[in-house]
Amino acid sequence: MYEPSAEASLRLSVIIPARNEEDCLGDCLRSLVEQSEETWLLGRDWEVLVVDDGSTDHTAEMARSFAGVTVLTAPALEKGWTGKANAVWAGAKAARGGWLLFTDADTIHEPGHLSRSIVEAERHEVTMLSYSPRQVVTGLAQKALMPLVFSELALAYPPAKVSDPASHAAAANGQFLLVRRDVYFAYGGHEAVKEAVLEDVELARIWKRRKLGLRFRYAPDAVATRMYRSFGAMYEGWTKNLALLFGNSLALAAWRVLDFLLLFGLPVLAVALYEHGLPLWYMAVLGLLWVRNLWRFYRRVAKSNFPFMDCLVTPLALPLFAALLYRSWFHHTVTKRVSWKGREYASSNR
């Protein structure tokens, strides 16, 4: 196990793994370097490290254009490592902060939240603090699908239970993952989860098993992210993740297909019955059943924390969500291979 060679000399290190992120890294770094000293409790007692993970675009050049940002090159990817784990581990070993913040290149950080996040972790006496960012979505496919996914995540990983030491529920979001340096290295850091496709969740499970103190919450006040910039990236990303996030992915797919049939099939059935001369009360009963299902569905999707209009169009994405759940299950269970950003990994599904 790696032992850091030096004690922390700064309050915080922000570590950003970046692989072909020239389209979003600039906004992320701008939001970080513009954090005002007035909102930082100890002055500018922190650093920003960008770890270039084999980018073939202008990611590294963009990072170097920001004064005060240190750019590292990820070491060659060895067998048994995922690219992200390899990159953030390299960044962690070079970091000088007593707290380490792992965040993604597609995040935007609100002014002053860096210091407040450390205060929050210390106030709650935890050594890992993770935020679920406000999700920025564009286009009909994202607006319809993303609330479905995040509503299921909210039900599968309730933040109150994840933050409860007495509960076995464990989750974290690698888009914002703050850990105390000494505890991180004592328990192996990202080297301990080097094969995991969902390294953030696996780290959280270690924290929960070891009772190291974990806090997780939805934090639109602190950070926002635009996870995917194309339909293809969204399709590949959820194919990689869904079966790992939901152990019952096939059953969940079947339930969401049933939702689709009820929401869109009941009105068709009502019209068909009317055309066959059946009494109006048949349609009234079907109408009440449809309204009940629609209300229950909306209440479920509202847990996603997405805007009302996005939640309103989510029924359109039910077939796509079911297809992605099946595709993810197939890749993790049958082919046992998943792809992400030009690399292929063995499935870490257990």
C-alpha positions in Angstrom: 0.0 0.0 0.0 1.2 3.5 -0.9 2.2 5.8 1.9 2.4 9.5 1.2 5.9 10.8 1.5 5.1 14.1 3.1 2.6 15.6 5.5 -0.1 17.9 4.3 1.2 21.4 3.8 -2.1 22.9 2.5 -5.7 22.8 3.6 -7.2 21.4 0.4 -6.2 19.8 -2.9 -8.7 19.7 -5.8 -8.0 16.8 -8.1 -9.5 16.7 -11.6 -9.0 13.7 -13.9 -9.4 14.7 -17.5 -9.6 12.7 -20.7 -10.5 14.6 -23.8 -12.4 17.3 -21.9 -11.5 20.4 -23.8 -15.2 21.2 -24.3 -15.9 21.5 -20.6 -12.7 21.8 -18.6 -12.3 25.5 -19.0 -15.7 26.3 -17.3 -14.8 23.9 -14.5 -11.4 25.5 -13.8 -12.7 29.0 -14.2 -15.3 28.3 -11.5 -12.5 27.0 -9.2 -9.8 29.6 -9.7 -12.3 32.4 -9.4 -13.2 31.3 -5.8 -12.7 34.5 -3.9 -10.3 34.6 -1.0 -13.0 36.4 1.0 -15.0 33.1 1.0 -12.0 30.9 1.8 -11.5 30.6 5.5 -7.7 30.3 5.4 -6.9 32.5 2.4 -5.6 30.7 -0.7 -4.4 27.7 1.2 -5.3 25.2 -1.5 -4.3 23.9 -4.9 -5.9 22.6 -8.1 -4.4 19.6 -9.9 -5.5 18.4 -13.3 -4.4 14.9 -14.3 -4.3 14.5 -18.1 -5.4 11.0 -18.8 -4.1 10.3 -22.3 -6.0 13.1 -24.0 -5.7 13.5 -27.7 -7.3 16.9 -27.8 -6.3 20.2 -26.2 -7.2 19.3 -22.6 -3.7 19.7 -21.3 -3.1 23.0 -23.1 -6.3 24.4 -21.7 -5.5 23.4 -18.2 -2.0 25.0 -18.5 -3.6 28.3 -19.6 -5.0 28.8 -16.1 -2.5 30.4 -13.7 -2.0 28.4 -10.5 -3.3 25.1 -11.9 -0.8 22.2 -11.8 -1.0 19.8 -14.8 0.1 16.2 -14.3 0.3 13.3 -16.7 -1.4 10.1 -15.7 1.1 7.1 -15.7 0.7 4.4 -18.2 -2.5 2.4 -17.5 -1.6 -1.0 -16.0 -3.7 -4.1 -16.2 -6.4 -4.2 -13.6 -6.8 -0.5 -13.4 -9.6 1.7 -14.7 -8.4 5.0 -16.3 -10.2 7.2 -13.8 -8.8 5.4 -10.8 -5.3 5.5 -12.2 -5.5 9.2 -12.9 -7.0 10.3 -9.6 -4.5 8.0 -7.7 -1.7 9.8 -9.4 -3.2 13.1 -8.5 -3.7 12.1 -4.8 -0.1 11.0 -4.5 1.1 14.4 -5.7 -1.4 16.4 -3.7 -0.4 18.4 -0.6 -3.8 19.0 0.9 -5.1 17.7 4.3 -8.4 17.3 2.5 -8.6 15.9 -1.0 -11.5 16.8 -3.3 -12.0 14.6 -6.3 -14.2 16.3 -8.9 -14.9 15.9 -12.6 -14.0 18.1 -15.5 -17.7 18.7 -16.4 -18.5 20.3 -13.0 -19.2 23.9 -12.2 -18.5 25.0 -8.6 -20.3 27.8 -6.8 -18.3 30.6 -5.1 -17.3 29.8 -1.5 -18.4 26.2 -1.4 -14.9 24.8 -1.1 -14.4 26.1 2.4 -18.0 25.4 3.3 -17.7 21.7 2.3 -14.8 21.2 4.7 -16.7 23.0 7.5 -19.6 20.7 6.8 -17.5 17.6 6.9 -15.9 18.6 10.1 -19.2 19.7 11.7 -20.7 16.3 11.0 -17.5 14.5 12.0 -17.2 12.6 8.8 -14.1 11.8 6.7 -15.9 11.5 3.4 -18.4 14.1 2.1 -20.0 13.6 -1.3 -22.5 15.8 -3.1 -25.0 14.9 -5.8 -24.8 18.0 -8.1 -27.5 19.8 -9.9 -27.8 18.2 -13.3 -27.7 20.4 -16.4 -29.5 18.7 -19.3 -30.1 19.7 -22.9 -32.3 18.2 -25.6 -35.5 16.1 -25.3 -33.7 12.8 -24.7 -31.7 14.0 -21.8 -34.6 16.0 -20.3 -36.8 12.9 -20.4 -34.3 10.2 -19.4 -32.2 11.8 -16.7 -35.0 12.4 -14.2 -36.0 8.8 -14.6 -32.5 7.6 -13.7 -32.0 10.0 -10.8 -35.4 9.3 -9.3 -34.4 5.6 -9.2 -31.1 6.6 -7.6 -32.9 8.6 -5.0 -35.0 5.6 -4.1 -32.1 3.1 -4.2 -29.7 5.3 -2.3 -31.7 7.6 0.0 -29.2 10.3 1.3 -30.5 10.1 4.8 -29.8 6.4 5.0 -26.4 6.7 3.2 -25.5 9.3 5.9 -26.8 7.2 8.7 -23.9 5.2 10.4 -26.4 2.6 11.5 -27.6 1.9 7.9 -25.7 -0.4 5.5 -26.6 1.9 2.5 -23.5 3.3 0.9 -23.2 5.7 -2.0 -21.0 8.5 -3.3 -20.8 10.6 -6.4 -17.4 11.0 -8.0 -18.4 14.4 -9.4 -17.8 15.7 -5.9 -16.0 13.5 -3.4 -14.2 15.1 -0.5 -12.0 12.9 1.8 -9.6 13.5 4.6 -6.1 12.7 3.4 -4.9 10.6 6.3 -7.9 8.3 6.2 -7.9 8.1 2.5 -4.3 6.8 2.4 -4.7 4.6 5.5 -7.4 2.6 3.7 -5.8 2.3 0.3 -7.5 5.2 -1.6 -8.3 4.6 -5.2 -5.7 1.8 -5.3 -8.1 -0.2 -3.2 -10.8 0.1 -5.9 -8.6 0.2 -9.0 -10.7 -2.3 -10.9 -14.1 -0.9 -10.1 -16.0 0.8 -12.9 -18.0 2.7 -10.2 -15.0 3.6 -8.1 -16.9 6.2 -6.1 -19.6 3.8 -4.9 -16.9 1.2 -4.0 -15.0 3.8 -1.9 -18.2 4.7 -0.1 -18.7 1.0 0.7 -15.3 0.8 2.3 -16.1 3.9 4.3 -19.4 2.4 5.5 -17.9 -1.0 6.4 -15.1 0.6 8.3 -17.4 3.2 10.0 -15.2 6.0 8.9 -17.9 8.6 8.7 -19.8 9.3 5.4 -22.2 12.1 4.5 -24.0 12.3 1.2 -26.6 14.9 0.0 -28.1 16.6 -3.0 -26.2 19.9 -3.2 -27.4 22.3 -5.9 -26.0 25.1 -3.7 -22.5 23.9 -4.2 -22.0 22.2 -7.6 -23.6 21.6 -11.0 -22.7 19.3 -13.8 -23.6 18.5 -17.4 -22.8 14.8 -17.5 -23.2 14.2 -21.2 -22.8 16.4 -24.3 -24.3 14.0 -26.8 -26.9 11.2 -26.9 -24.1 8.7 -27.7 -22.1 9.6 -24.6 -25.3 9.3 -22.5 -26.1 5.9 -24.0 -22.6 4.6 -23.4 -22.4 6.1 -19.9 -25.6 4.6 -18.6 -24.8 1.3 -20.3 -21.6 1.2 -18.2 -23.3 2.2 -14.9 -27.0 1.1 -14.6 -26.5 -2.6 -13.8 -23.9 -1.7 -11.2 -26.2 0.9 -9.6 -29.3 -1.3 -9.6 -28.9 -5.0 -8.7 -32.4 -5.7 -10.0 -31.9 -4.1 -13.4 -34.0 -6.6 -15.3 -36.9 -6.4 -12.9 -36.7 -2.6 -12.9 -36.8 -2.6 -16.7 -39.9 -4.7 -16.6 -41.7 -2.4 -14.2 -40.8 0.7 -16.3 -42.2 -1.1 -19.4 -45.4 -1.7 -17.4 -45.5 2.0 -16.5 -45.3 2.9 -20.2 -48.1 0.5 -21.1 -50.3 1.8 -18.4 -49.7 5.5 -19.1 -50.0 5.2 -22.9 -52.1 2.1 -23.3 -55.1 3.0 -21.0 -56.2 6.0 -23.1 -56.0 3.9 -26.2 -58.1 1.2 -24.5 -60.6 3.7 -23.4 -61.1 5.0 -26.9 -61.4 1.5 -28.3 -64.0 0.6 -25.7 -66.0 3.7 -26.6 -65.9 2.9 -30.3 -67.3 -0.5 -29.5 -70.3 1.0 -27.8 -69.4 0.2 -24.2 -70.9 2.4 -21.4 -69.2 5.7 -20.5 -68.6 4.5 -17.0 -66.1 2.0 -18.3 -64.1 4.9 -19.7 -64.6 6.8 -16.4 -63.1 3.9 -14.5 -60.2 3.7 -16.9 -59.7 7.4 -16.7 -59.5 7.4 -12.9 -57.1 4.5 -13.1 -54.9 6.4 -15.6 -54.9 9.6 -13.4 -53.9 7.5 -10.4 -51.0 5.9 -12.2 -49.9 9.2 -13.6 -49.9 10.8 -10.2 -48.0 7.9 -8.6 -45.5 8.1 -11.5 -45.0 11.8 -11.2 -44.5 11.6 -7.4 -41.8 9.0 -8.0 -40.0 11.1 -10.7 -40.2 14.2 -8.6 -37.7 12.7 -6.2 -35.1 13.3 -9.0 -34.9 17.0 -8.1 -35.3 18.0 -11.7 -37.5 20.8 -12.9 -41.3 20.2 -13.3 -41.2 20.5 -17.1 -38.5 17.9 -17.3 -40.4 15.5 -15.1 -43.5 16.1 -17.2 -41.9 14.6 -20.3 -40.2 11.6 -18.6 -42.9 9.1 -19.7 -41.6 9.4 -23.2 -38.2 8.0 -22.1 -39.6 4.9 -20.4 -38.8 2.6 -23.3 -35.3 4.0 -23.6 -34.7 3.6 -19.9 -35.8 0.0 -20.0 -33.6 -0.7 -23.0 -30.6 0.8 -21.3 -31.2 -1.3 -18.2 -31.4 -4.4 -20.3 -28.3 -3.4 -22.3 -26.3 -2.6 -19.2 -27.3 -6.0 -17.6 -26.3 -7.8 -20.9 -22.9 -6.1 -21.0 -22.1 -6.8 -17.3 -23.6 -10.3 -17.1 -23.2 -11.8 -20.6 -20.3 -10.1 -22.4 -18.7 -9.0 -19.1 -17.2 -6.0 -20.9 -18.0 -2.3 -20.9 -16.6 0.6 -22.8 -16.0 4.2 -21.8 -14.1 7.0 -23.5 -12.3 4.7 -25.9 -11.3 2.1 -23.4 -12.8 -1.3 -22.6 -13.0 -2.8 -19.1 -13.9 -6.1 -17.6 -17.2 -5.8 -15.7 -16.8 -5.3 -12.0 -20.4 -6.5 -11.3 -20.7 -8.8 -8.3 
